[in-house]
């Protein structure tokens, strides 16, 4: 490669890096404020961000934006990742912030059990500082809504976080399933995951506290997508070591599991620190 070509490549690489940092800064500036139940055991681990144009499709969720407000200049997508939710191994919820030509927030949408809800209230009362939409997360399950009262309409609100904790075990939905083991090994892992999550069962307080995504949690969606198999492998190895170390393969419930379960039930809040 000639010297001039090398300088040209470096310049192109530098401009791409600068553009990436610009998108990161923009996404941090408009990141949603998430409201979690006081007893929530699992807080977000990472968030994959993307800036989209109205004619593009979401890279992390099967949808387009063809019906968006005609004034929409760009859309910020947040793919929020949890290593665990109360029912199974992992969870990802999406938030979309629609920006106007002057950077104003025109609208917001968020995922809710596989569907999409409006995230910005009609009176815009859940918009903080003109840039941050405030969204509530269903206790344990993490479906998103601008109104916490929506969760109280769910018949399994308490069961999902309590008696049904860990019921889905080794969750294998969508393309992420390809990153998980199959066969007999999956059955053994399923049992570990179920038992681990049962120790986090809790009764939702239905009182919420604000959580702001941290700068170090942000990474481009393409990087998060590549990191997911590694994160899953790490979690499965951790569980294998936990159960092997404590000799829990045949036990019904260890003293450690009982302590963790009682801590969740009492709402001591220790799980929030562990999740961070």
Secondary structure, DSSP 8 states (H G I E B T S, - for coil): --HHHHHHHHHHHHHHHHHHHHHHHHHHHT--EEEEETT------EEEEEEE-TTSB-SSSS-B-TTS-TT--EEEEEEEEES--SSBS-EEEEEEEEE-TTS-EEEEEEEETTEEEE-S-TT-TTEETTTEEEEEE-TTT--EES-GGGGGG-TTHHHHHTTTTTTTBS---GGGGGGS--HHHHHHHHHHHHHHHHTT-------EEEEE--GGGEEEHHHHHHHHHHHHHHHHHHHHHHHHHTT-SS-S--HHHHHHHHHHHHT--HHHHHH-
